[in-house]
Amino acid sequence: MTGRNRRFSQEFKDEAVRRTWGPSADSAFISSLGIPTVLFGPSGEGAHADVEWVSIADTVACAKVLVSAAAALSRT
């Protein structure tokens, strides 16, 4: 992992909470090859269902992490 990627990963790691959940994503295939992956986003329920929602507070927190990561990357 390059220094730049390491710093980018750290931005997310500092705010990350490890969770397990039901829906699958392409990251399952990638991680099965031993490649580290990140699923990042707000919590919610009903993914791709008729009633789907995400937490506004989590969305704001995610936006802050993304802005922080972008700022850190722009300094490199």
C-alpha positions as CSV (number, residue, x, y, z in Angstrom):
1,M,0.0,0.0,0.0
2,T,1.5,3.4,-1.0
3,G,1.8,6.2,1.5
4,R,-1.0,8.1,-0.1
5,N,-3.3,5.1,0.0
6,R,-2.3,4.4,3.6
7,R,-3.3,8.0,4.6
8,F,-6.6,7.7,2.7
9,S,-7.4,4.4,4.5
10,Q,-6.5,5.9,7.8
11,E,-9.0,8.7,7.3
12,F,-11.8,6.1,7.0
13,K,-10.3,3.8,9.7
14,D,-10.4,6.6,12.3
15,E,-14.2,6.8,11.8
16,A,-15.1,3.3,10.9
17,V,-17.2,0.8,12.8
18,R,-17.0,-2.8,11.8
19,R,-20.4,-4.2,11.0
20,T,-21.8,-7.3,9.4
21,W,-24.9,-7.2,7.4
22,G,-26.9,-9.2,4.9
23,P,-26.7,-7.6,1.5
24,S,-23.9,-8.6,-0.7
25,A,-21.6,-6.3,-2.6
26,D,-18.7,-6.7,-5.1
27,S,-16.4,-6.2,-2.2
28,A,-17.2,-9.8,-1.1
29,F,-15.6,-11.1,-4.3
30,I,-12.6,-8.7,-4.1
31,S,-11.9,-9.5,-0.4
32,S,-12.1,-13.2,-1.1
33,L,-9.0,-12.7,-3.2
34,G,-7.2,-11.2,-0.2
35,I,-7.6,-7.6,-1.3
36,P,-8.7,-5.3,1.5
37,T,-12.0,-3.6,0.9
38,V,-14.1,-0.9,2.5
39,L,-17.8,-0.5,2.6
40,F,-18.5,3.0,3.8
41,G,-21.8,4.8,4.2
42,P,-24.6,5.7,6.5
43,S,-26.7,3.2,8.4
44,G,-30.3,2.6,7.4
45,E,-32.7,-0.1,6.5
46,G,-34.5,-1.6,3.5
47,A,-31.8,-1.4,1.0
48,H,-33.4,-1.5,-2.5
49,A,-36.8,-2.2,-1.0
50,D,-40.0,-0.2,-1.4
51,V,-39.3,1.5,1.9
52,E,-35.6,2.4,2.1
53,W,-34.0,5.0,4.4
54,V,-30.7,6.2,5.8
55,S,-29.9,8.0,9.0
56,I,-29.5,11.8,8.4
57,A,-27.0,12.0,11.3
58,D,-24.9,9.2,9.7
59,T,-25.1,10.8,6.3
60,V,-23.7,14.1,7.8
61,A,-21.0,12.1,9.6
62,C,-20.1,10.3,6.4
63,A,-19.9,13.6,4.5
64,K,-17.5,15.0,7.1
65,V,-15.2,11.9,6.8
66,L,-15.2,12.2,3.0
67,V,-14.4,16.0,3.1
68,S,-11.6,15.2,5.6
69,A,-10.3,12.5,3.4
70,A,-10.4,14.7,0.3
71,A,-8.6,17.5,2.2
72,A,-5.9,15.1,3.4
73,L,-5.4,13.7,-0.1
74,S,-5.2,17.2,-1.6
75,R,-2.3,18.0,0.8
76,T,-0.2,15.1,-0.6
